[in-house]
Amino acid sequence: MTTFIMKLSRFLNNSALNVSAVLIGLIALLVFYQVITRFIFGSPSAWSEISARLMMVWMVYISMGCVFSRGSMITIRFFVEILPDSLGLWVKRGVTLVVLAFLAVLIWYGWEIATRVKNQNVSMLNISAFWLYISIPIGAVLTIPSLLAWHLLNVENQTQSDDLIITKSLEV
């Protein structure tokens, strides 16, 4: 099961990073287009700015799992280090459960919001607002395997050093 979670996390993170790279490139092009139409032609494009915002939201939510898999989220290392090892281990487990609960809230309420606004349109694009808000639960679902992979490597496997854990999480 651990191997499956690690492989799934790696696949999802690589896919998210590739999609995010494409999105950031498109955002740069759209913003450049917006600047050209606004300052050179004197007639700003109505759709490029909102399209760039929409892509930015998607980019942030789908790459959220990458932050967890690399251990770059806000940590409680200071508090864990001053506690005895056994208590620190339980604190890390508790933090993982709290983050999982938060992701469950994002999934639940993100879906609720997305379905509630499905009949509203995003201004200037004439697409359903559903496509903006569905990024919240999708991003949260994509984050869960990365959080579990981080937990398995960094919490349940206490015998390795921090450097080896980070290297192993990037290789798996």
C-alpha positions as CSV (number, residue, x, y, z in Angstrom):
1,M,0.0,0.0,0.0
2,T,2.8,2.4,0.8
3,T,4.5,1.8,-2.6
4,F,1.1,2.5,-4.3
5,I,0.7,5.8,-2.4
6,M,4.2,6.9,-3.2
7,K,3.9,6.1,-6.9
8,L,0.4,7.8,-7.1
9,S,1.8,10.8,-5.3
10,R,4.8,11.0,-7.6
11,F,2.5,10.7,-10.7
12,L,0.1,13.3,-9.5
13,N,2.8,15.7,-8.5
14,N,4.7,15.4,-11.8
15,S,1.4,15.9,-13.7
16,A,0.5,18.9,-11.6
17,L,3.9,20.5,-12.1
18,N,3.6,20.0,-15.9
19,V,0.1,21.4,-16.1
20,S,1.2,24.3,-13.8
21,A,4.1,25.1,-16.1
22,V,1.8,25.2,-19.1
23,L,-0.6,27.4,-17.2
24,I,2.0,29.8,-16.0
25,G,3.2,30.1,-19.6
26,L,-0.3,30.8,-20.8
27,I,-0.8,33.3,-18.0
28,A,2.3,35.2,-19.0
29,L,1.1,35.3,-22.6
30,L,-2.4,36.5,-21.6
31,V,-1.0,39.3,-19.3
32,F,1.4,40.4,-22.1
33,Y,-1.6,40.5,-24.5
34,Q,-3.5,42.5,-21.9
35,V,-0.7,45.0,-21.6
36,I,-0.4,45.3,-25.4
37,T,-4.1,45.9,-26.0
38,R,-4.4,48.3,-23.1
39,F,-1.3,50.5,-23.6
40,I,-0.6,50.2,-27.3
41,F,-4.0,49.9,-28.8
42,G,-5.8,51.8,-26.1
43,S,-8.6,49.2,-25.9
44,P,-8.0,46.6,-23.2
45,S,-9.0,43.1,-23.8
46,A,-12.0,42.1,-21.7
47,W,-11.4,38.4,-21.5
48,S,-7.6,38.0,-21.1
49,E,-7.4,39.3,-17.5
50,I,-10.2,37.1,-16.1
51,S,-8.8,34.1,-18.1
52,A,-5.4,34.7,-16.4
53,R,-7.0,34.8,-13.0
54,L,-9.0,31.6,-13.7
55,M,-5.8,29.8,-14.7
56,M,-3.9,31.1,-11.7
57,V,-6.6,29.7,-9.3
58,W,-6.4,26.3,-11.1
59,M,-2.6,26.3,-11.0
60,V,-2.6,27.0,-7.2
61,Y,-5.1,24.3,-6.3
62,I,-3.8,21.5,-8.5
63,S,-0.2,22.1,-7.4
64,M,-1.1,22.2,-3.7
65,G,-0.1,18.5,-3.3
66,C,3.5,19.3,-4.5
67,V,4.0,21.5,-1.5
68,F,3.0,18.7,0.9
69,S,5.2,16.1,-0.9
70,R,8.3,18.3,-0.6
71,G,7.6,19.1,3.0
72,S,7.4,22.8,2.2
73,M,4.2,23.5,4.1
74,I,4.2,25.4,7.4
75,T,5.7,23.0,9.9
76,I,5.6,22.6,13.6
77,R,9.2,21.5,13.8
78,F,10.1,23.8,16.7
79,F,7.4,22.4,18.9
80,V,8.1,18.8,17.9
81,E,11.8,19.1,18.6
82,I,11.3,20.3,22.2
83,L,9.0,17.4,23.0
84,P,10.1,13.9,23.7
85,D,10.3,11.7,20.6
86,S,7.2,9.7,21.4
87,L,5.1,12.8,22.0
88,G,6.5,14.5,19.0
89,L,5.5,11.5,16.9
90,W,1.9,11.8,18.1
91,V,1.8,15.5,17.4
92,K,2.9,14.9,13.8
93,R,0.2,12.3,13.5
94,G,-2.3,14.7,14.9
95,V,-1.3,17.4,12.5
96,T,-1.7,15.0,9.6
97,L,-5.2,14.2,10.8
98,V,-6.1,17.9,11.1
99,V,-4.8,18.6,7.6
100,L,-6.8,15.6,6.3
101,A,-9.9,17.0,8.0
102,F,-9.3,20.4,6.4
103,L,-8.9,18.8,3.0
104,A,-12.2,17.0,3.6
105,V,-13.9,20.3,4.4
106,L,-12.4,21.8,1.2
107,I,-13.8,18.8,-0.8
108,W,-17.2,19.0,0.8
109,Y,-17.8,22.7,0.7
110,G,-15.9,23.2,-2.5
111,W,-18.3,20.9,-4.2
112,E,-21.3,22.6,-2.5
113,I,-20.2,26.0,-3.8
114,A,-19.4,24.7,-7.2
115,T,-22.8,23.1,-7.7
116,R,-24.5,26.2,-6.2
117,V,-23.0,28.6,-8.7
118,K,-23.2,26.3,-11.8
119,N,-26.0,28.5,-13.3
120,Q,-24.0,31.7,-12.9
121,N,-21.5,32.8,-15.6
122,V,-18.0,34.2,-15.2
123,S,-18.1,37.7,-16.5
124,M,-16.5,38.3,-19.9
125,L,-15.9,34.6,-20.5
126,N,-19.5,33.3,-20.7
127,I,-18.7,30.0,-19.0
128,S,-20.2,28.6,-15.9
129,A,-18.7,29.7,-12.5
130,F,-18.7,25.9,-11.8
131,W,-15.4,25.6,-13.7
132,L,-13.8,28.1,-11.4
133,Y,-15.0,26.7,-8.1
134,I,-14.5,23.0,-8.9
135,S,-10.8,23.6,-8.7
136,I,-11.1,23.7,-4.9
137,P,-12.4,20.1,-4.3
138,I,-10.2,18.7,-7.2
139,G,-7.1,20.3,-5.7
140,A,-8.0,18.9,-2.3
141,V,-8.5,15.4,-3.7
142,L,-5.2,15.6,-5.5
143,T,-3.4,16.7,-2.3
144,I,-4.4,13.7,-0.2
145,P,-2.0,11.2,-1.7
146,S,0.9,13.7,-1.3
147,L,0.0,14.3,2.3
148,L,-0.2,10.6,3.0
149,A,3.2,10.0,1.2
150,W,4.8,12.8,3.3
151,H,3.3,11.3,6.4
152,L,4.6,7.8,5.7
153,L,8.1,9.0,4.9
154,N,8.5,11.6,7.6
155,V,6.3,10.4,10.5
156,E,6.0,6.7,10.4
157,N,9.6,6.2,9.3
158,Q,11.5,7.8,12.1
159,T,14.8,6.0,11.6
160,Q,16.0,8.1,8.6
161,S,17.6,11.5,8.7
162,D,15.8,14.5,7.3
163,D,18.1,14.8,4.3
164,L,17.6,11.1,3.4
165,I,13.8,11.5,3.8
166,I,13.6,14.5,1.5
167,T,15.9,12.7,-1.1
168,K,13.8,9.6,-0.9
169,S,10.5,11.5,-1.3
170,L,11.8,13.1,-4.4
171,E,13.1,9.9,-5.9
172,V,10.1,7.6,-5.3
